Amino acid sequence: MKIEVQKITNLAIVFISLAIVLPKVLPILPNFSFWLILLTLTVGWFLIEVKLNWKNKNRIKKALVIGLFLMFFDFIIENIGAVGFFLGQWESYYSLFFVLYVPIEIIFVTLLGGMAWALYIPKKFNIFYSLGDILLFSTYGMVGEYILVANGIMQYRVKWVPYVFFGYLITWIILHILAYRIVKVNS
């Protein structure tokens, strides 16, 4: 359990640091920079996790399943459930290019980030770790989107940002169920 606490603590430190630094640097960077910064950080995390898990090819394959699920899940939510097609609730700006309404960088972030996350979580299910992880990603997902809105990189049609927490909460609950009950990253 000690390693799990350290992992969540380290991730919280990274998220808190980003929540402090990004609002200060985004206004002075070109508008498209955020997506590239996010993608670069995600690729870095992915490479670290693959290196740490390199000998366990089966775990890497299972992580690919989770990464692909997150990528497709996010793509569907962003396109069908939100932007343009039906609800028109939010919109993202300043991507290098978009696939329908989704920034290409987000497609890679969800794939590689989902894989990195699946390699990062403990092999053995622990309810306290999962609750902490779900709350951490839900909280800082919401904070991240607030920062995006505040810097004009994203726009919501209504005061949606407080509800983003629940969207992330549902997503990470699904990911934990997928990882531990369906894909079984622990085997």
C-alpha positions as CSV (number, residue, x, y, z in Angstrom):
1,M,0.0,0.0,0.0
2,K,2.9,2.3,0.6
3,I,3.9,2.3,-3.0
4,E,0.3,3.1,-4.1
5,V,0.2,6.1,-1.7
6,Q,3.5,7.4,-3.1
7,K,2.2,7.0,-6.7
8,I,-0.9,9.0,-6.0
9,T,1.1,11.6,-4.0
10,N,3.5,12.0,-7.0
11,L,0.7,12.3,-9.4
12,A,-1.1,14.9,-7.2
13,I,2.2,16.9,-7.0
14,V,2.4,16.9,-10.8
15,F,-1.3,18.0,-11.2
16,I,-1.0,20.7,-8.5
17,S,2.2,22.0,-10.2
18,L,0.4,22.2,-13.5
19,A,-2.6,23.9,-11.9
20,I,-0.2,26.5,-10.5
21,V,2.1,27.0,-13.5
22,L,-0.3,26.7,-16.5
23,P,-2.5,29.7,-15.6
24,K,0.7,31.8,-15.4
25,V,2.3,30.7,-18.6
26,L,-0.6,30.1,-21.0
27,P,-1.4,33.8,-21.4
28,I,2.2,34.5,-22.7
29,L,2.4,31.4,-25.0
30,P,0.9,31.1,-28.5
31,N,-2.6,29.8,-28.3
32,F,-1.8,26.3,-29.8
33,S,0.9,25.7,-27.2
34,F,-1.4,24.1,-24.6
35,W,-2.3,21.1,-26.7
36,L,1.4,20.5,-27.6
37,I,2.4,20.9,-23.9
38,L,-0.2,18.4,-22.9
39,L,0.8,16.0,-25.6
40,T,4.5,16.2,-24.7
41,L,3.8,15.5,-21.1
42,T,1.6,12.6,-22.0
43,V,4.2,11.1,-24.3
44,G,6.8,11.5,-21.5
45,W,4.6,9.7,-19.0
46,F,3.8,7.0,-21.6
47,L,7.5,6.4,-22.3
48,I,8.4,6.2,-18.6
49,E,5.6,3.6,-18.0
50,V,6.5,1.5,-21.0
51,K,10.1,1.5,-19.9
52,L,9.2,0.4,-16.4
53,N,6.9,-2.3,-17.7
54,W,8.9,-3.4,-20.7
55,K,9.4,-7.0,-19.6
56,N,5.7,-7.5,-19.2
57,K,4.5,-7.4,-22.8
58,N,1.1,-8.8,-21.7
59,R,0.5,-5.8,-19.5
60,I,1.5,-3.5,-22.3
61,K,-1.0,-5.2,-24.6
62,K,-3.7,-4.8,-21.9
63,A,-2.8,-1.2,-21.5
64,L,-3.3,-0.7,-25.3
65,V,-6.9,-2.0,-24.9
66,I,-7.5,0.5,-22.2
67,G,-5.9,3.4,-24.1
68,L,-7.9,2.5,-27.2
69,F,-11.1,2.4,-25.2
70,L,-10.4,5.8,-23.6
71,M,-9.6,7.3,-27.0
72,F,-12.8,6.0,-28.6
73,F,-14.9,6.9,-25.6
74,D,-13.6,10.4,-25.5
75,F,-14.0,10.8,-29.3
76,I,-17.6,9.7,-29.1
77,I,-18.4,11.9,-26.1
78,E,-16.8,15.0,-27.6
79,N,-18.4,14.6,-31.1
80,I,-21.8,13.1,-30.6
81,G,-22.7,14.1,-27.0
82,A,-21.3,17.6,-27.0
83,V,-19.9,19.6,-29.8
84,G,-22.0,20.5,-32.8
85,F,-23.9,17.4,-33.7
86,F,-26.6,17.3,-30.9
87,L,-26.0,19.3,-27.8
88,G,-23.4,22.0,-28.8
89,Q,-22.3,22.3,-25.2
90,W,-18.6,23.0,-25.6
91,E,-15.9,23.6,-28.2
92,S,-12.1,23.5,-28.2
93,Y,-9.9,25.9,-30.1
94,Y,-6.3,26.2,-31.4
95,S,-5.5,22.6,-32.3
96,L,-3.1,21.9,-35.1
97,F,-6.1,20.3,-36.7
98,F,-9.4,18.6,-35.7
99,V,-10.8,15.2,-36.4
100,L,-14.5,16.2,-36.7
101,Y,-14.6,18.3,-33.5
102,V,-11.8,16.7,-31.5
103,P,-8.3,18.2,-31.4
104,I,-5.9,15.7,-32.9
105,E,-3.7,16.2,-29.8
106,I,-6.5,15.0,-27.6
107,I,-6.8,11.8,-29.6
108,F,-3.2,11.0,-29.0
109,V,-3.4,12.2,-25.3
110,T,-6.3,9.8,-24.6
111,L,-4.6,6.9,-26.3
112,L,-1.2,7.3,-24.8
113,G,-2.4,8.7,-21.5
114,G,-4.9,5.8,-21.1
115,M,-2.1,3.4,-21.8
116,A,0.3,5.1,-19.4
117,W,-2.4,5.1,-16.7
118,A,-3.1,1.4,-17.2
119,L,0.6,0.7,-16.7
120,Y,0.8,3.0,-13.8
121,I,-2.0,1.6,-11.6
122,P,-1.2,-1.2,-9.2
123,K,-1.6,-4.7,-10.5
124,K,-3.6,-5.7,-7.5
125,F,-7.0,-4.0,-7.0
126,N,-7.2,-1.8,-3.9
127,I,-10.4,0.1,-3.2
128,F,-8.6,2.9,-1.4
129,Y,-6.2,3.4,-4.2
130,S,-9.0,3.4,-6.8
131,L,-11.0,5.9,-4.9
132,G,-8.0,8.2,-4.5
133,D,-7.2,7.8,-8.2
134,I,-10.7,8.5,-9.3
135,L,-11.0,11.6,-7.1
136,L,-7.6,12.9,-8.2
137,F,-8.3,12.6,-11.9
138,S,-11.9,13.9,-11.5
139,T,-10.7,17.0,-9.6
140,Y,-7.8,17.9,-11.8
141,G,-9.7,17.1,-15.0
142,M,-12.2,19.7,-13.8
143,V,-9.4,22.2,-12.8
144,G,-7.7,21.6,-16.2
145,E,-10.9,22.4,-18.1
146,Y,-11.4,25.5,-15.9
147,I,-7.9,26.7,-16.9
148,L,-8.7,26.0,-20.6
149,V,-11.9,28.0,-20.4
150,A,-10.2,30.9,-18.5
151,N,-7.6,31.1,-21.2
152,G,-9.9,30.9,-24.2
153,I,-8.7,27.4,-25.3
154,M,-12.2,25.9,-24.6
155,Q,-15.6,27.4,-24.4
156,Y,-18.8,26.1,-22.7
157,R,-22.2,27.3,-23.8
158,V,-23.5,27.1,-20.3
159,K,-21.8,27.1,-16.8
160,W,-20.7,23.5,-17.5
161,V,-17.3,23.4,-15.8
162,P,-18.5,22.4,-12.3
163,Y,-20.3,19.4,-13.8
164,V,-17.2,18.3,-15.6
165,F,-16.1,16.7,-12.3
166,F,-19.0,14.2,-12.6
167,G,-18.1,13.5,-16.2
168,Y,-14.5,12.6,-15.2
169,L,-15.8,10.7,-12.2
170,I,-17.9,8.5,-14.4
171,T,-15.1,8.1,-16.9
172,W,-12.5,7.0,-14.2
173,I,-15.0,4.6,-12.6
174,I,-15.5,3.0,-16.0
175,L,-11.7,2.8,-16.5
176,H,-11.2,1.2,-13.1
177,I,-13.9,-1.4,-13.8
178,L,-12.4,-2.0,-17.3
179,A,-8.9,-2.3,-15.9
180,Y,-9.6,-4.6,-13.0
181,R,-12.7,-6.6,-13.9
182,I,-12.7,-6.8,-17.7
183,V,-9.2,-6.4,-19.1
184,K,-7.7,-7.7,-15.8
185,V,-4.4,-5.7,-15.8
186,N,-3.5,-7.7,-12.7
187,S,-3.1,-11.0,-14.6
